[in-house]
Amino acid sequence: MKTILRLAICILFINSIYTNCQSKMVLIKGGEYIPLYGRDSMKVSINSFHMDVYPVTNKEYLAFVKKYPKWQRSKAIKLFVDKSYLRAWKSDTLLNSNQKPNSPITNVSWFAAKNYCECQGKRLPTVDEWEYVAMADQKMPDARKLKTYNEFILSWYEKPKTYNQTIGSTFKNYWKVYDLHGLVWEWTSDFNSVLISGESRKDVDTDNDLFCGSAAVNATDLMNYAAFMRYAIRGSLKAKYTMKNLGFRCVKDDK
Amino acid sequence: MKPIKYILCLFTLIMLVSCADKKAKETAKVEYQCPMKCQGEKTFAKAGSCAVCKMDLRLISKPSKKTLSAGFSDESIFNLTSKWNTEEGKEITLKELKGKTLVFVMIYTTCKAACPRLVADMRNIESKIPSELKKDVNYVLVSIDPENDTPNRLKQFAKENYMDGDEWTFLQGSESGVREFANVLAVKYKQISPIDFSHSNIISVFNSQGELVHQQEGLGVDNKETIKKIIETVDN
């Protein structure tokens, strides 16, 4: 009897280690919605997928660079990261004393984030997927029309240095996902599908609504303003850029 | 345990030796020739001056100038490992384009608005490059619509647009490969309907080592700067 008990405890222990390593994910049930800037401004349909509950942390990323040295600060190649990649770290494999292991990893490029997810057998979410999950508040899957929801997001935009907080410090949303708003901005796989950059003015398919922030402020709801900020940030990024308030999380297709 | 160690050592040694071998072969390819061709097609293994006209011998390309060094730098697009299909149905990685100055543009063949003009810009640039440099430049058109732009479709497009020569390469990638490549070029694109994309219009010039040297943004803009850069890049 005792041996069975020990075995059970052992298995439980191993299991918990395993789930710890493989960061927790939840199922996001697919559906349709109209994003701020979608295809033809029409409904976008999302297939079911699994999403990391939390953004990737310093600790997790540290383990990653130890396993894949080519992503260490001094070894990462310049095509994939800019100069500020992991700038706050003490060394290639050491966090700085003021960095908490459980704070979200930031100062990582799109290439690094993408590679991280792929190494876990996952991928980065698309803009549409990310926005789909992020439009939920604590209780409803689409809270975009709620004043409180938008005020929370906008108040975060004003708060400095939220990237120093630890994961799970903001609200848990309808899908049981934490920290989509309030901690860090997050990379998406197709962030470069947003045509709100300087050069797109010369493009043919310009949408004049994209260029004027004040138009968004005057819009009937705050919802557009909060989302507009995210789309604008994405539009301004290049894939090798790293920022200290830009992290990421991974997703996986539902099989 | 020990024999395994020995075998490992031996193995690494063999790998090292075989690497060194390859390098030696590549340097052997360097050839110099009198720019005036005083002695016809005669080539020399070392730099120097021509015995007839005393002009400095010039490094010549055979078959193309820059197949010399084996490695490439941190900033080279040859670091990308994604796989691509050419219009001839051959599977390649970008590394295989090494050696020539590369001029990249991203298009899709069902495009009615900007792409024909981008393609025209490319042809325009190509026609202004001096003919003696032609074999050192490769014009690469990458499709942002890998689903519809199959190698066959690309081949057909090449023929329709008189771009079927050796200097033109068309590439079909995977969805993520294309996304990644667009990110390297800082090209933005989005599918807005099953057959339509909006995308930025950028022509990018890379040197033979795959490092970015110039980008031209916009449609029908003055090509002069781009052409100048291509010529400079080939000459370097």
Contacts between the chains, C-beta under 8 A, distances in Angstrom:
chain1	res1	chain2	res2	distance
A	39	B	190	7.7
A	39	B	191	6.6
A	39	B	192	5.3
A	39	B	193	6.5
A	40	B	192	5.9
A	40	B	193	5.9
A	77	B	74	4.1
A	77	B	75	7.6
A	77	B	79	5.7
A	78	B	73	7.8
A	78	B	74	4.1
A	78	B	75	4.8
A	79	B	74	6.2
A	79	B	75	5.2
A	79	B	76	6.6
A	79	B	77	6.8
A	79	B	79	5.1
A	79	B	80	7.7
A	79	B	184	6.7
A	80	B	79	7.3
A	110	B	183	6.3
A	111	B	180	7.6
A	111	B	183	7.6
A	114	B	180	7.5
A	189	B	176	7.6
A	189	B	179	6.7
A	190	B	179	6.1
A	190	B	190	7.6
A	192	B	179	7.2
A	192	B	182	5.8
A	192	B	183	5.5
A	192	B	186	7.8
A	192	B	187	7.3
A	192	B	188	4.7
A	192	B	189	7.2
A	193	B	188	6.6
A	193	B	189	6.3
A	193	B	190	3.7
A	193	B	191	7.7
A	194	B	188	6.7
A	194	B	190	7.2
A	195	B	188	5.3
A	195	B	189	8.0
A	195	B	190	6.5
A	195	B	198	5.7
A	195	B	199	7.9
A	195	B	200	6.9
A	197	B	188	6.5
A	197	B	200	7.6
A	199	B	200	5.2
A	199	B	201	7.9
A	199	B	202	7.0
A	199	B	217	4.8
A	199	B	218	7.3
A	200	B	188	6.7
A	200	B	200	5.7
A	202	B	201	6.7
A	202	B	217	6.4
A	202	B	218	4.1
A	202	B	219	6.7
A	203	B	114	7.1
A	203	B	198	6.6
A	203	B	199	7.4
A	203	B	200	5.9
A	203	B	201	6.4
A	204	B	113	4.7
A	204	B	114	4.9
A	204	B	198	7.7
A	204	B	219	7.4
A	205	B	113	7.3
A	205	B	192	7.2
A	205	B	198	3.6
A	235	B	188	7.5
A	238	B	183	7.3
A	238	B	186	5.2
A	239	B	180	7.7
A	239	B	183	3.4
A	239	B	184	6.9
A	239	B	186	7.8
A	240	B	183	8.0
